């Protein structure tokens, strides 16, 4: 993968990234003054969580978990591996007066009615195992609400590595990692170790097909500016994000039989 490598690749990445600075103003401002949950999942999200037990899988700093509690979720569990983020989330929940309904932990085995996963499936080291864990914790009749992106072949699908559109595909992985190591100190030696699993739309669909969950709904949301180009042939390159609802495969089978 990638055509440009070596010292030339590192030099070009450093030059085009303004010495490690990569910014996406369109992404950074997308949720200003707006609810991220409503933008991604629609205003009906509040009806789906009200009065229910919710697991926010990959909760980050707890913003969405707290917002769901404020909109009537009975109990919200935020799960993340970042202890700094969890500490901040606990403090924020107390400030918002929902600490009695929000807990933030590194792992949980509690059963819930709704599982939320925002901007996480492109980062999970073992997404197949995550789908299995979600299935085990989801109550009968429950739903997993997923939104993630950009996917791997999106112009900015390399996240930090996308110093310009598709640069994460144009440059060889060793050059990308060498460039990143100048500004990050975690010692990552691969794109996966840097926190990206190269998730594509097709790969996610295959993972779900081989899991105990199945799609109740699925949408590959087009990049707005090239919506007219979005079709089955261009989908991997022209999809902004994936949005879907997952349910237990057995539950879906029972529903189909009733129909």
N, C-alpha and C positions, 0 to 999 in steps of 0.2 A: 504494500500500500504506500502511495506517495512517490512522487518523482524527484523531489528536491531534498537532498540530505546534506550531511557533513557540515563543515564550517560555513559554507555558502548558505545552507538552509537556516542555520542558527542566526547568521548575520541578517538575513532577510526578515526573519521573524522578529528579531529585535528592532530592526529599523521600522517595519510596518506596524509594529505594536506600540510604538512610542515608548520603548524600553520597558516592556512588560505591562503597560496599561492597556487594558481592553475594556471598552465600554459599549453598552447597548442601550442608548437613550430611549429607543422605542419600547424596549422591554421594561426598563427601569421606571418609566412613567405610565405604563399600561394600567396600573391599579391606583394611581393617585386619586384620592377622594372617592374611591369606589371600593366595594367589597370584592376581594379576589375570588371568594367563593361564588358570589353571584355572577361575576364576569365569566368564570370558567364553567360553572354548573347550572347557572340560571337561578331566578328568584325562588323556584320551587324547592331549592335546597333546604330552606327553613322548615317546610312541611315534612321533609324527609327525616330531619333530625329531631324535631320537636317531640319531647317526651320519651326519647329513646336513649339507649346506651350506645355511645359512639367511640370508636377507636381511630385516632388520627395517626396513621402509619407514616412516620417521617415528618414529625410535627415541627421541626426547626425551633423557632423561638416562640411557638405556641399561639401565634396570632389567630389562626383559623380555629383552633380548639377553643380558645376563649370566646371568639365570636359565636361559635355554635352554642356554647353554654349560655351566652347572653340572649340568644334567640330561642331558648327553651329546651335544649338538650338536657335530659335527666342526669346524665353522667358522661364525662368525656375523659378519655385516657389518651394522653399524648405520648408517643413512643419515638425516641430518637437516640442515636449513639453519642451525640455531642453533649457532654455534661455541662459545658458552658451555656449552650442554648437552653438546656433544661432548667438550669438555675435561673436564667433570665425569665423563662416562661413561668416558673413558679412565682417569682416576684411580680410579674405583670398580672397573673391571675388574682393575686391578693389585692393589687391596686384596683382591679376592675370588680372586686367583690364577688368573684366566682370560684375562689379557692376551695370551697366546700363541694363544688361540682366538677372541678378539674384536677387531675393528677398528672404529673409528668415523670416518666420513668424510662429506663433504658430497655426494658423488656416487660411484656405482659402476657399472661395466659388467660385473661378474663374473656368470657364470651360476651359478644355485643350484637346489637341489632344492625348497626351500620359501621362500615369501615371506610375511611376516607384516605386517599393517597393522591397527593398533589405534588407534581414536579419531582417524583422520586423514582419511578420505574427505569429511568435512564441512568440511575446511579446505583441501584442495588447490585451488590457483588454476585448474589445468587438469586435472580428474580424468580426462578422456578420454585425455590424453597420458600420464598416470600408468598407466592400464590398458595402454596400448600399450607403455610401457617395461617394465612387469611381464612382459608376454607375451614380450618380447625376451630378458629375462634368465632366464626360467623354463625349466629343462631339460625335455625330453620326459618326460612322466609326472609332472611336478611339480605342486604345488598352491599356490594363493594362499589364505591364511587371513585373512579379513576380519571385523572387528567394529568398528562405529562408531555413534555416537549421542551425544546425542539428535539426531534428524533435525529438519528445519526446522519442521514443524508440531507437534512435541512441545511441551507447555506451557513447557519450558525450552529450546526449540530455538534460541533466540537467544544462548545462552551468556551472556556478560557483559550483553548487551542484555535478557536476561530477568530484570528486577528483580522481577517477579512473573509468574505464569503467563500466557503469550501476550502479554506486554507488547511483545515485538519485532514483533508483528503489529498491535497496537493503535496504537502510536505511529508517526508518519511518519518515514521514514529520516533526513531532515535534522535532526529533533529528536534522534533517537538518536545521530547522529554528533556533534552539538554537545554533547550531554551527555557522551559518551565523551571528547571532546577536553579536558574539564576535568581528566581523571584519567590520560589517556594522551598521550604526546608523540610518537607515530610519524607524526602528520600524516595519518592515514587520512581520506579524504573519502567513503567509501562502506562499506557492510557488507562487500563483497568485499575492499576494501583493509584492513579490520580483521581479516581472516582467516577469514571465513565465506563459503561458496559457496552457501548456501541449499539444501543437499542434501536432497531428499525421498526417500522410499522408491521412488516411481515413477520419479523421475529417475535414481536409481542403477540400477534395472533396465533402463531404456532405454540408459544408457551402456554397460552390460555387453553388452546385445543388439547394440550397434553396434561392439563391440570384438573383438579376436582371441580373447578369453576367453569362457567361458560358465559357467553355474552347474552345479556338481555337486550342491550343496545350497544352500538358501536358507531363512532364517527371519526374519520380522519379529516380534521378541520383544515381546509386549504389556507395557504398563505394568501392574505387578502389581495395583494398586488398582482398575484398570478392565478387568481381563482379560475379564470377562464381557461388556464392550461391544465388544471387539476383533473386527472382521469386515472384509470387503472394503470396506464403505462408510466405516468409521471409522478404518481402518488408519493413515492419515497422522497423525491426531491422537492415536491411542491406542497407538502403537508406542514402546517404550522404546529399542530399538536394533536394528540390522540385523546378523545373523550369517550368513556364507556361506562356501562354499568354491568357488574358481574353478579351472578347468583350461583347457588349450588347447582351442579349439573342434574342431580336427582330431582330437585325442585322444578327445574325447567322441564324435565321429562314428564313429570306429573301434570304440569300445566298443559303441555302439548296433548297429553292423552285426554284431558278433560275437554279440550277443544275438538 
